């Protein structure tokens, strides 16, 4: 996979869900990543989303051996009411299991957004699944496929906070604006942003 010449990409051995992590402390640093390369990383590593259609900027985190360990894609807010010209959203973030990679990416994304003049950065985590995953249109979880959500530990470590809770919804399709089902319906979400009262340094050099 072509990336920033200073950074080497990696591939996952068959049947392995994360890359081998070197023993001992790992030094991470933020690196620039092209959108196409970030999308390729998301395709390989993200647990439940495909790459987004576009972005304002992308960053990566690499180890001391210049191996790319994670990426973040930052773009305009998906919610139209939040798209005010001063706000960006971390629309995708994925890492290969390297400790502290995700929190370093959240910290680096906020620093980059502020350097570009943006006043707010947001992202979402899934809190729980309420609906069925069997593909039926029952919409009330009768198949019992309720799954655990995301803890937000990396966001807390990066100094972010929950500012709102979004209840689950059956989808985004409307008679005037049809939308195909994506498999992400009936998901309650938490809205996060950096906590202005905390100055948590990113775990990067």
ChimeraX attribute file (.defattr): number of C-alpha atoms within 10 A of each C-alpha:
attribute: neighborCount
match mode: 1-to-1
recipient: residues
	/A:1	10
	/A:2	12
	/A:3	16
	/A:4	14
	/A:5	9
	/A:6	12
	/A:7	21
	/A:8	16
	/A:9	17
	/A:10	13
	/A:11	11
	/A:12	13
	/A:13	10
	/A:14	6
	/A:15	6
	/A:16	8
	/A:17	11
	/A:18	14
	/A:19	15
	/A:20	12
	/A:21	14
	/A:22	9
	/A:23	6
	/A:24	6
	/A:25	8
	/A:26	17
	/A:27	15
	/A:28	26
	/A:29	20
	/A:30	23
	/A:31	20
	/A:32	17
	/A:33	23
	/A:34	15
	/A:35	23
	/A:36	15
	/A:37	18
	/A:38	25
	/A:39	23
	/A:40	15
	/A:41	26
	/A:42	24
	/A:43	15
	/A:44	15
	/A:45	21
	/A:46	16
	/A:47	9
	/A:48	9
	/A:49	16
	/A:50	14
	/A:51	18
	/A:52	14
	/A:53	8
	/A:54	14
	/A:55	16
	/A:56	13
	/A:57	18
	/A:58	25
	/A:59	22
	/A:60	31
	/A:61	28
	/A:62	25
	/A:63	22
	/A:64	11
	/A:65	12
	/A:66	16
	/A:67	15
	/A:68	26
	/A:69	26
	/A:70	27
	/A:71	33
	/A:72	28
	/A:73	27
	/A:74	27
	/A:75	20
	/A:76	21
	/A:77	19
	/A:78	13
	/A:79	8
	/A:80	8
	/A:81	7
	/A:82	15
	/A:83	13
	/A:84	10
	/A:85	11
	/A:86	15
	/A:87	17
	/A:88	25
	/A:89	26
	/A:90	25
	/A:91	20
	/A:92	22
	/A:93	24
	/A:94	23
	/A:95	24
	/A:96	23
	/A:97	16
	/A:98	19
	/A:99	15
	/A:100	19
	/A:101	28
	/A:102	27
	/A:103	23
	/A:104	26
	/A:105	33
	/A:106	29
	/A:107	24
	/A:108	24
	/A:109	25
	/A:110	24
	/A:111	14
	/A:112	16
	/A:113	20
	/A:114	14
	/A:115	10
	/A:116	10
	/A:117	10
	/A:118	15
	/A:119	13
	/A:120	16
	/A:121	24
	/A:122	23
	/A:123	23
	/A:124	21
	/A:125	18
	/A:126	19
	/A:127	20
	/A:128	19
	/A:129	20
	/A:130	23
	/A:131	27
	/A:132	21
	/A:133	20
	/A:134	13
	/A:135	11
	/A:136	11
	/A:137	11
	/A:138	11
	/A:139	17
	/A:140	12
	/A:141	17
	/A:142	14
	/A:143	14
	/A:144	12
	/A:145	13
	/A:146	15
	/A:147	13
	/A:148	11
	/A:149	14
	/A:150	12
	/A:151	12
	/A:152	19
	/A:153	11
	/A:154	18
	/A:155	22
	/A:156	17
	/A:157	19
	/A:158	26
	/A:159	20
	/A:160	27
	/A:161	19
	/A:162	18
	/A:163	12
	/A:164	12
	/A:165	15
	/A:166	13
	/A:167	13
	/A:168	18
	/A:169	14
	/A:170	15
	/A:171	16
	/A:172	12
	/A:173	11
	/A:174	8
	/A:175	6
	/A:176	6
	/A:177	7
	/A:178	9
	/A:179	11
	/A:180	8
	/A:181	12
	/A:182	9
	/A:183	15
	/A:184	17
	/A:185	18
	/A:186	20
	/A:187	22
	/A:188	19
	/A:189	20
	/A:190	19
	/A:191	15
	/A:192	21
	/A:193	21
	/A:194	23
	/A:195	15
	/A:196	9
	/A:197	8
	/A:198	11
	/A:199	12
	/A:200	14
	/A:201	14
	/A:202	21
	/A:203	20
	/A:204	19
	/A:205	9
